[in-house]
C-alpha cells in the first residue's frame, strides 16, 4: 500500500489511525535517545579491564628504558604507532599517536594549515575565498570544523560508491580556492557505505588546482564490521604512492569505538613532507602525549587478542541492534513509499531518507513522543538538507529493547509526517 496512491479520504482515515497510535505512545512517557553514535554501557564494560592493566609498577618503564610517566616521545609509543598504523594501513614511521580524540587532531591539522600553511601554498587564513568539499550526507562535526574556520562548505553528493567523483574531480581540478575534502571512507557516517576501489583510485590520482589541497581521510570505522561479509576498502596510502601523489592524503583514526570514547587513543598519519609541518606545530603545542594511556591500550588490546578480537566482542553487542532496527523498518515501512534506509555492513549508523520535505517533521514528532534523534539537516553543511529528507539513526547506545521501541516509534512518526505532507498537497 503506497501512501502516494491513496485517495484523500483514505489518507485521512490512515492519519486518524496513526494519530491514535501516536497518542498511546506519548502516554508511555518514553525517554529514548538515538541521536549520537555512542557505545552503550555494555560496550564500555568490555574495556574495563584496561583500567587494571597499568597497576603493576614495573611495566610503566619499557624494556628500552622509556619511562611512560615522563615527558617525551612526541610521536607516541613506537609499539602503539605500529598497532594503529597497521589498523590504518600506514607505515608506523608515518603515524603520530596523539591524545584522546581524532577530531581534535583534525581540528589541529586544519588550524595548523590556517596559520602556517602547507608546502606550496600560503596560510589558509590568507585565502579569502577558501572552500572545503563536504560529501553529504556526512559527519556534522567535520563540517562544523571547517565552518568554524571560515571555509565555504560545498556539498558533494554521496553515491553508493562514495562521493560523486565526477563532481570532485571537476571542482578540485578547476578551483584553487578548494583546499580539502572530508572523507569517511569505510562505513561512512551516516550512510554506512564504503568507497569503491575506483573511487579510492580516483582520489589517489586527483590533480588539484591548489598545490596545498589535502584529502582528510577519517577512517573512524576502519575495523567496525557488523557482518560476516565485511566491506573492503582499498588502501589510499598505497594508491597515492603508486600515483605519485604521496602528499595528498592525511589520515585519521582512533580507538574511541574500540575502547573508550573520550579516553581512547587517536592517531594521524601522513607523508614525511606533511608530517614535517604538523610535527613543528605540535612541538610548540605539547611536550608529548599521554603515554600511560597508550601503554594501557597496548597491554589491554594485546591481552584480549588484538583489535580484531576486541571488535568481535563489540559486534556481538551492537549487531543485534542494527538487525532489530532493519527488521522493524522492513515490517513497518517497506512498500509504503515513505522511506528508504541503508543496511550497512559496519559502522555506527543507519541513514534514512524519508519522503522529501518530511525529515524535520518526523524528528519533531519523535521528540514529542520521547525519542531524541540527530537533528534533521545535521548531516549536511550548515545543517541544511536541501531535500529535508535525511535522518541519521544511531542504534548503539540504548539497550536492545529500547532500540526496538524507538525504531517502532520512528516508523510511526515517519508515516505520520508523510501522510500530513500528502494531505497538504
Ligand atoms: N570521525 C567520525 C566519522 C566519527 O563518527 C566520530 C565520532 N562520532 C569521530 C571522528 C570522533 O572521533 P574521536 O572520538 O576520535 O574524536
Boltz pocket constraint, residues with backbone or C-beta under 6 A from the ligand:
constraints:
  - pocket:
      binder: B
      contacts: [[A, 37], [A, 100], [A, 101], [A, 102], [A, 103], [A, 104], [A, 139], [A, 184], [A, 189], [A, 218], [A, 220], [A, 253], [A, 254], [A, 255], [A, 256], [A, 261], [A, 262], [A, 266]]
      max_distance: 6.0
